[in-house]
């Protein structure tokens, strides 16, 4: 009689337990019990009918029993993990319920149209020649085109919910596309959306706040308040804490303060040559520097002088970094600048930090000391 061999079965069970998109731990335990009973039945019958002159090797089925025990232990660990994840999601869901009825700002490439009105903001990393805004419906059709403010910084847009022909569109979720073009091509932009929270849901293990038909993960929420006006006030209040501190900003706006400016960038690969351009508020290049050709992080402190060695006035400048690797052009995966906050203002309802005459939205802050 052939020997009992459960190794293939063990592997199938183990794969089922460890697959992230497989069945539940309870399903795995039930299948394990069923297969173990089958294995023991076969083993018992084999022991009864084995050849006395050539008995079975007991080490083989002992090893198989140990493998079953290991799989059962893994299932038990998964069951405990499931309970922890469920408890964590329940806690986050309970927190999310507190947002219902409040007005929030969230990082989003879509805007909720609620009661016939939509409100969003977009940021432009540096002064552009043109900014075009496209609003699309759920089918991807462009329903409204707008011309945006091309100046560097954050700009708020209040959309009346009408399409290009003046027809009022139904409430729902609409996609945003913001394109900023400068002398050297496309300029980095980002968008945030404002809306009233109407519900909470759990999607792919993450709690999402619902603004009618738009879902925003809680991790993307920037602020919350009881009203639209309070939302603006709370942003300004949170920004006040930065006054007197040095902040790191995810922007290319470069504050020149006390004749010095510092910025940081990360190159995705080594380069043959890295060029750094610093421009004034008019967009004219005032200083050209050679950057590091190494892959990874680099920090630069500019002395505030132009290419002729003249000391420039403190103020708002912009910085861009590009590298050449053969014919390929590389840009930083991360570019941040530093400045000491001297004041806080509201620009079109957006809380904005002032660093001398340089300005950047509070949402661009990634660190402060």
C-alpha positions in Angstrom: 0.0 0.0 0.0 1.4 3.4 -0.9 2.6 5.6 2.0 0.4 8.5 3.2 1.8 11.8 1.8 0.1 15.1 2.8 3.0 17.5 1.9 1.2 18.9 -1.2 -2.0 19.3 0.9 0.0 21.1 3.6 1.4 23.6 1.1 -2.1 24.3 -0.3 -3.4 25.0 3.3 -0.4 27.2 4.1 -0.9 29.2 0.9 -4.6 29.6 1.7 -3.7 31.0 5.2 -1.1 33.4 4.0 -2.8 34.8 0.9 -4.0 38.3 1.6 -7.0 37.9 -0.7 -8.0 34.4 0.4 -10.8 33.2 2.6 -11.3 34.1 6.3 -9.4 32.5 9.2 -12.5 30.6 10.1 -12.7 29.1 6.6 -9.1 28.1 6.8 -9.6 26.4 10.2 -12.6 24.5 8.9 -10.7 23.2 5.9 -7.7 22.3 8.1 -10.0 20.2 10.4 -11.6 18.4 7.5 -8.3 17.6 5.8 -6.7 16.5 9.1 -9.6 14.1 9.7 -9.1 12.7 6.2 -5.4 12.4 6.9 -5.8 10.6 10.2 -8.4 8.2 8.6 -6.0 7.3 5.9 -3.1 6.9 8.4 -5.2 4.6 10.6 -6.2 2.4 7.7 -2.6 2.2 6.5 -1.3 1.3 10.0 -4.0 -1.5 10.2 -3.0 -2.9 6.8 0.7 -2.4 6.8 3.1 -5.2 6.0 4.4 -6.5 9.4 7.7 -7.4 7.7 8.1 -3.9 6.4 6.4 -1.5 8.8 5.9 2.3 8.0 8.5 4.8 8.9 6.9 6.6 11.9 9.1 9.8 11.3 7.2 10.6 8.1 3.7 10.8 9.5 5.1 12.5 12.7 6.6 15.2 10.5 3.2 15.6 8.7 1.4 16.0 12.1 3.9 18.7 13.1 3.2 20.5 9.8 -0.5 20.5 10.6 0.2 21.9 14.0 2.2 24.7 12.5 -0.6 25.6 10.0 -3.1 25.6 12.9 -0.8 28.0 14.9 -0.6 30.3 11.8 -4.4 30.3 11.5 -4.7 31.2 15.2 -2.3 34.2 14.7 -4.3 35.3 11.7 -7.6 35.1 13.8 -6.0 37.4 16.4 -4.8 39.8 13.8 -8.2 39.9 12.2 -9.7 40.9 15.6 -7.1 43.6 16.1 -7.8 45.0 12.6 -11.5 44.9 13.2 -11.1 46.8 16.5 -8.9 49.4 14.9 -11.3 49.9 12.0 -14.2 50.2 14.4 -12.3 52.9 16.3 -11.5 54.9 13.1 -15.1 54.5 12.0 -16.3 55.9 15.3 -13.9 58.9 14.9 -15.1 59.4 11.4 -18.7 59.7 12.6 -17.7 62.8 14.5 -17.0 64.5 11.1 -20.6 64.1 9.9 -22.2 67.5 9.3 -18.8 69.3 9.4 -17.0 71.1 6.6 -13.6 69.6 5.7 -10.7 70.3 3.3 -9.1 67.3 1.8 -6.3 66.5 -0.6 -8.3 65.4 -3.6 -8.3 65.5 -7.4 -12.1 65.7 -7.3 -14.6 68.2 -5.9 -18.1 67.5 -4.5 -20.9 69.6 -6.0 -23.3 70.2 -3.0 -26.4 72.3 -3.2 -25.3 73.5 -6.6 -22.0 74.8 -5.5 -18.4 73.5 -5.5 -15.3 74.8 -3.8 -11.7 73.8 -4.3 -8.2 75.2 -4.3 -5.1 74.6 -6.4 -1.5 75.3 -5.8 1.1 76.4 -8.4 4.7 75.7 -7.5 6.1 78.7 -9.4 4.7 81.5 -11.5 3.2 80.2 -14.8 2.3 81.7 -18.1 -1.1 80.1 -18.1 -3.2 77.9 -15.9 -6.1 75.9 -17.3 -8.7 74.2 -15.1 -10.9 71.4 -16.5 -13.9 70.0 -14.5 -15.1 66.6 -15.7 -18.2 64.5 -14.9 -18.3 60.8 -13.9 -18.0 59.8 -17.6 -14.8 61.8 -18.1 -16.5 64.4 -20.2 -15.3 68.0 -19.7 -18.3 70.0 -18.5 -16.5 73.3 -17.6 -13.3 75.0 -18.5 -11.8 77.8 -16.4 -8.7 80.1 -16.6 -6.8 80.1 -13.4 -4.5 82.6 -11.6 -1.0 81.8 -12.9 0.9 83.4 -10.0 2.8 81.1 -7.6 0.9 80.0 -4.5 -2.5 78.7 -3.6 -5.7 79.9 -5.2 -9.3 79.2 -4.2 -12.1 78.6 -6.8 -15.8 78.7 -6.1 -17.6 76.9 -8.9 -21.3 77.8 -9.5 -22.0 74.2 -10.6 -22.8 75.2 -14.2 -21.4 73.8 -17.4 -19.9 75.9 -20.2 -23.4 76.5 -21.7 -24.7 77.8 -18.4 -26.7 74.8 -17.5 -26.9 73.8 -13.8 -25.4 70.4 -13.3 -26.6 67.8 -10.7 -24.9 67.5 -7.4 -22.2 64.8 -7.3 -18.5 64.2 -7.6 -16.6 65.9 -10.4 -12.9 65.4 -11.4 -10.4 68.2 -11.4 -7.5 68.7 -13.8 -5.2 71.7 -13.4 -2.4 72.3 -15.9 0.1 75.1 -15.4 2.5 76.0 -18.2 5.7 78.0 -18.0 8.6 78.8 -20.2 10.2 75.5 -19.4 7.1 73.3 -19.7 4.7 72.0 -17.2 4.8 73.4 -13.6 3.8 71.2 -10.6 0.3 71.7 -9.2 -1.9 70.1 -6.6 -5.6 70.4 -5.6 -7.7 70.3 -2.5 -11.5 70.1 -2.2 -13.9 71.5 0.4 -17.2 69.8 1.3 -19.8 68.9 3.9 -19.4 65.4 5.3 -22.6 63.4 4.9 -21.4 59.9 5.9 -18.6 57.5 6.7 -17.6 54.3 5.0 -14.8 51.7 5.1 -13.1 51.0 1.8 -10.2 48.6 1.4 -9.5 48.7 5.1 -9.4 52.5 5.3 -12.0 54.8 6.7 -13.4 57.3 4.2 -15.5 60.4 4.8 -18.3 60.8 2.3 -19.3 64.2 0.9 -22.4 63.1 -1.0 -20.8 61.0 -3.8 -17.2 61.9 -3.1 -15.1 59.7 -0.7 -12.0 61.1 0.9 -9.7 59.0 3.1 -9.3 60.3 6.7 -5.6 60.4 6.1 -6.1 63.1 3.5 -8.2 65.4 5.6 -6.4 68.8 6.2 -9.0 70.6 8.4 -12.5 70.4 9.7 -15.0 72.9 11.1 -18.7 73.5 11.8 -19.2 75.9 9.0 -17.4 77.2 5.8 -16.5 80.5 7.6 -15.2 78.6 10.7 -13.2 76.3 8.3 -11.2 79.4 7.1 -10.8 80.6 10.7 -9.5 77.3 12.0 -6.9 77.1 9.2 -5.7 80.6 10.1 -5.6 79.6 13.8 -3.5 76.5 13.1 -1.1 78.6 11.0 -0.4 81.1 13.8 1.5 78.4 15.7 4.3 78.6 13.0 5.1 82.3 13.6 8.7 82.6 14.6 9.5 79.1 13.5 11.6 77.8 10.6 9.4 75.7 8.3 10.1 73.2 5.6 7.8 73.6 2.6 6.9 71.4 -0.3 7.2 74.2 -2.8 9.7 75.8 -5.0 9.0 79.3 -3.5 12.4 80.2 -2.1 12.4 82.9 0.7 15.6 84.9 0.8 15.9 86.1 4.4 18.9 87.8 6.0 20.8 87.3 2.7 20.5 83.5 2.7 18.1 80.9 1.4 18.2 77.1 1.9 16.5 74.3 -0.1 16.7 70.6 -0.3 16.1 68.2 -3.2 16.3 64.4 -3.9 17.4 63.1 -7.3 16.1 59.7 -8.4 19.4 58.8 -10.1 22.9 60.0 -10.6 23.4 62.7 -13.3 26.2 63.8 -15.6 25.4 67.4 -14.7 22.8 69.0 -12.4 21.8 72.6 -12.9 20.0 74.8 -10.3 18.2 78.0 -11.5 17.1 80.7 -9.1 14.6 83.2 -10.5 13.2 86.5 -9.1 9.5 87.4 -8.9 9.5 88.5 -12.5 10.6 85.0 -13.6 14.1 86.1 -14.6 17.1 83.9 -13.8 19.4 85.7 -11.3 21.7 82.8 -10.3 22.8 79.6 -11.9 24.4 76.9 -9.7 25.9 73.5 -10.3 24.3 70.9 -8.1 25.4 67.5 -6.9 25.6 64.7 -9.5 25.0 62.0 -7.0 21.7 60.0 -6.5 19.7 60.9 -3.4 19.5 63.9 -1.1 21.3 67.2 -1.4 21.0 70.5 0.5 22.0 73.9 -0.8 22.3 77.3 0.9 22.3 80.2 -1.5 24.1 83.4 -0.4 21.6 85.7 -2.1 24.0 86.9 -4.8 23.4 87.0 -8.5 25.7 85.6 -11.2 27.6 88.9 -11.2 28.2 88.8 -7.5 25.8 91.5 -6.5 23.9 91.0 -3.3 20.2 90.8 -4.0 17.4 92.1 -1.8 15.6 89.8 0.6 12.3 88.6 -0.9 10.5 85.9 -2.8 12.4 83.9 -5.3 11.8 80.5 -6.9 14.2 77.5 -7.5 14.2 74.7 -10.1 16.6 71.7 -10.4 17.2 69.6 -13.4 19.8 67.0 -14.3 21.1 65.4 -17.4 22.0 61.7 -17.8 23.0 61.3 -21.4 20.0 62.5 -23.4 17.7 62.0 -20.5 16.4 64.9 -18.3 15.9 64.2 -14.6 13.9 66.2 -12.1 13.9 65.9 -8.3 11.4 63.5 -6.8 11.3 65.8 -3.8 12.0 69.6 -3.6 11.5 71.6 -0.4 12.5 75.0 0.7 13.0 76.6 4.2 11.9 79.9 5.6 11.3 81.7 8.9 7.6 82.5 9.4 7.0 86.2 10.0 3.2 86.3 9.7 -0.1 84.7 8.6 -2.7 85.9 6.1 -5.7 84.6 4.3 -5.6 84.5 0.5 -9.0 83.7 -1.0 -9.9 81.7 2.1 -6.6 79.8 2.2 -4.4 80.2 5.3 -1.0 81.4 4.0 2.3 81.7 5.8 4.5 84.8 5.2 8.3 84.6 5.3 9.2 88.1 4.7 7.5 88.9 1.3 7.5 85.2 0.3 4.2 83.3 0.9 3.1 79.7 0.9 0.0 77.9 1.9 0.0 76.3 5.4 -0.9 73.0 3.7 2.6 72.9 2.1 4.3 72.6 5.5 6.1 69.3 5.9 8.1 70.2 9.1 8.9 73.0 11.5 11.6 73.7 14.1 
